[in-house]
Amino acid sequence: MALDSDMLIYPEDLDQLNAALSRLLQGSQAKSALLVNRLDGSLVAQQGFTEGLDTTSLAALAAGAFASTREIAALIGEPEFSVLFHQGRKDHIHISLVDDSSILMVLFDDRTTIGMVRLYAREVSARLARVFVDSRNRPHPASVFPR
C-alpha cells in the first residue's frame, strides 16, 4: 500500500500502525481510530468499533476538512491548524495531523474526555510518524519498482 509517492506500507508497518491505534483506544477509552492518507483521503488503517460506519467516506471527508481548514488558517495568518474537534450530543470526533501526509481521526463518546483523547492521540501520533519515517527510509526492492 502506498501512502505518498515515495513510500510503501509493508505488512509489518501496517501491524505497527494497527498496534499503535489499539494502544490509543485502550488508553483513551475512545470507540474507534482511523488513520487517513491526507493527500487522497484514503483509509490507511482502522481499529475499534467501526461496524455500521462508512469509514471510507469518513476518511475522505476528514482529508477534505483539513484541506478547507488549511485555507481558513491561511486567511488569518496561520500556516495551518493541527487539530480539529467536533462535539456532538453523544459522539465526538478528534482529528489531528500525524505528519505531512497522514491524519488521525478518533471517534469517542462521553465515556472519556477530550483531554484523554488529545493526550493519547499526541503520544500515538509520534509513534505513527516514526513508523512512516522508518518505512520511507527502508530500501525498496528493485523488483517492486521496475525502471
C-alpha positions, 0 to 999 in steps of 0.5 A, spaced: 500 500 500 502 506 498 501 512 502 505 518 498 509 517 492 515 515 495 513 510 500 510 503 501 506 500 507 509 493 508 505 488 512 509 489 518 508 497 518 501 496 517 501 491 524 505 497 527 500 502 525 494 497 527 498 496 534 499 503 535 491 505 534 489 499 539 494 502 544 490 509 543 483 506 544 485 502 550 488 508 553 483 513 551 477 509 552 475 512 545 470 507 540 474 507 534 481 510 530 482 511 523 488 513 520 487 517 513 492 518 507 491 526 507 493 527 500 487 522 497 483 521 503 484 514 503 483 509 509 490 507 511 488 503 517 482 502 522 481 499 529 475 499 534 468 499 533 467 501 526 461 496 524 455 500 521 460 506 519 462 508 512 469 509 514 471 510 507 467 516 506 469 518 513 476 518 511 475 522 505 471 527 508 476 528 514 482 529 508 477 534 505 476 538 512 483 539 513 484 541 506 478 547 507 481 548 514 488 549 511 485 555 507 481 558 513 488 558 517 491 561 511 486 567 511 488 569 518 495 568 518 496 561 520 500 556 516 495 551 518 491 548 524 493 541 527 487 539 530 480 539 529 474 537 534 467 536 533 462 535 539 456 532 538 450 530 543 453 523 544 459 522 539 465 526 538 470 526 533 478 528 534 482 529 528 489 531 528 495 531 523 500 525 524 505 528 519 505 531 512 501 526 509 497 522 514 491 524 519 488 521 525 481 521 526 478 518 533 471 517 534 469 517 542 463 518 546 462 521 553 465 515 556 472 519 556 474 526 555 477 530 550 483 531 554 484 523 554 483 523 547 488 529 545 493 526 550 493 519 547 492 521 540 499 526 541 503 520 544 500 515 538 501 520 533 509 520 534 509 513 534 505 513 527 510 518 524 516 514 526 513 508 523 512 512 516 519 515 517 522 508 518 518 505 512 520 511 507 527 510 509 527 502 508 530 500 501 525 498 496 526 492 492 528 493 485 523 488 483 517 492 486 519 498 482 521 496 475 525 502 471 
